[in-house]
Amino acid sequence: ASTMSTTEAQDPVKSETNKDESVIRSRKERPTGSTHFGDADWDEERPDEIGDATWGEVAKACCVHDAKEWGKIFVGACGALFFLYFFLFALELLGNSAKVLGGCRAGGLL
């Protein structure tokens, strides 16, 4: 069983690094000028200074899961698809039963 270190528990978002492997902690160090959660200078900026984040930055910030978490996501998605299929099957069954009960020969069945 693997456990998280104290630093991972305190900062679950993976840190960005420059080409020289130094950690980026300011929007001024990013080429896009985008603000990230945990930046040291987030309170010093004005809204017109904030740049847009790229999709790569969004993916790095949002898709940081380990194998166990990805497994839970996969099981949940499979469960959702199963229940969607079951719901559609039940609707078809309900429609067919309404056709049988409401048809011309309904009196003969009852």
BELHULIN-V642902 format. One record per residue. N is the residue number from 1. RES is the residue in one letter. SS is DSSP state (hx for helix, st for strand, lp for the rest). PSI is psi in whole degrees, 0 to 359 (999 if undefined). OMEGA is omega in radians with two decimals (999 if undefined). Layout:
{{N | RES | SS | PSI | OMEGA} {N | RES | SS | PSI | OMEGA}}
//
This chain:
{{1 | A | lp | 127 | 3.13} {2 | S | lp | 145 | 3.10} {3 | T | lp | 154 | 3.13} {4 | M | lp | 146 | 3.04} {5 | S | lp | 168 | -3.12} {6 | T | hx | 321 | -3.14} {7 | T | hx | 325 | 3.10} {8 | E | hx | 323 | 3.13} {9 | A | hx | 325 | -3.13} {10 | Q | hx | 327 | -3.10} {11 | D | lp | 84 | -3.08} {12 | P | lp | 343 | 3.13} {13 | V | lp | 129 | 3.14} {14 | K | lp | 137 | -3.12} {15 | S | lp | 144 | 3.04} {16 | E | lp | 154 | 3.08} {17 | T | st | 151 | 3.03} {18 | N | lp | 179 | 3.09} {19 | K | lp | 331 | 3.12} {20 | D | lp | 16 | 3.08} {21 | E | lp | 19 | 3.03} {22 | S | lp | 146 | -3.07} {23 | V | st | 135 | 3.11} {24 | I | lp | 121 | 3.13} {25 | R | lp | 19 | -3.11} {26 | S | lp | 146 | 3.10} {27 | R | hx | 338 | -3.14} {28 | K | hx | 339 | -3.13} {29 | E | hx | 349 | -3.12} {30 | R | lp | 144 | 3.12} {31 | P | lp | 328 | -3.11} {32 | T | lp | 343 | -3.11} {33 | G | lp | 19 | -3.10} {34 | S | st | 147 | 3.12} {35 | T | lp | 137 | 3.12} {36 | H | lp | 158 | 3.08} {37 | F | lp | 129 | 3.12} {38 | G | lp | 2 | 3.10} {39 | D | lp | 144 | -3.10} {40 | A | lp | 332 | -3.06} {41 | D | lp | 29 | -3.08} {42 | W | hx | 332 | -3.10} {43 | D | hx | 353 | -3.10} {44 | E | hx | 1 | -3.00} {45 | E | lp | 159 | 3.05} {46 | R | lp | 153 | -3.11} {47 | P | hx | 330 | -3.13} {48 | D | hx | 350 | 3.11} {49 | E | hx | 345 | -3.04} {50 | I | lp | 127 | 3.10} {51 | G | st | 167 | 3.10} {52 | D | lp | 143 | 3.09} {53 | A | lp | 149 | 3.06} {54 | T | lp | 165 | 3.11} {55 | W | hx | 329 | 3.09} {56 | G | hx | 320 | 3.09} {57 | E | hx | 321 | 3.11} {58 | V | hx | 316 | -3.14} {59 | A | hx | 320 | 3.12} {60 | K | hx | 326 | -3.11} {61 | A | hx | 328 | -3.01} {62 | C | hx | 332 | -3.02} {63 | C | lp | 48 | 3.13} {64 | V | lp | 80 | 3.14} {65 | H | lp | 151 | 3.03} {66 | D | lp | 180 | -3.05} {67 | A | hx | 321 | -3.13} {68 | K | hx | 317 | 3.12} {69 | E | hx | 319 | 3.09} {70 | W | hx | 324 | 3.08} {71 | G | hx | 317 | 3.11} {72 | K | hx | 320 | 3.11} {73 | I | hx | 316 | 3.14} {74 | F | hx | 315 | 3.13} {75 | V | hx | 319 | 3.11} {76 | G | hx | 319 | 3.12} {77 | A | hx | 319 | 3.09} {78 | C | hx | 320 | 3.09} {79 | G | hx | 318 | 3.12} {80 | A | hx | 318 | 3.11} {81 | L | hx | 322 | 3.10} {82 | F | hx | 313 | -3.12} {83 | F | hx | 330 | 3.03} {84 | L | hx | 316 | 3.10} {85 | Y | hx | 316 | 3.13} {86 | F | hx | 319 | 3.12} {87 | F | hx | 315 | 3.13} {88 | L | hx | 322 | 3.08} {89 | F | hx | 318 | 3.13} {90 | A | hx | 322 | 3.09} {91 | L | hx | 319 | 3.11} {92 | E | hx | 319 | 3.11} {93 | L | hx | 319 | 3.11} {94 | L | hx | 319 | 3.11} {95 | G | hx | 317 | 3.12} {96 | N | hx | 321 | 3.13} {97 | S | hx | 326 | 3.08} {98 | A | hx | 323 | 3.10} {99 | K | hx | 319 | -3.13} {100 | V | hx | 314 | -3.10} {101 | L | hx | 333 | -3.10} {102 | G | hx | 5 | -3.09} {103 | G | lp | 178 | -3.10} {104 | C | lp | 331 | -3.07} {105 | R | lp | 21 | -3.11} {106 | A | hx | 323 | 3.13} {107 | G | hx | 326 | 3.13} {108 | G | hx | 329 | 3.12} {109 | L | hx | 324 | -3.09} {110 | L | lp | 999 | 999}}
//
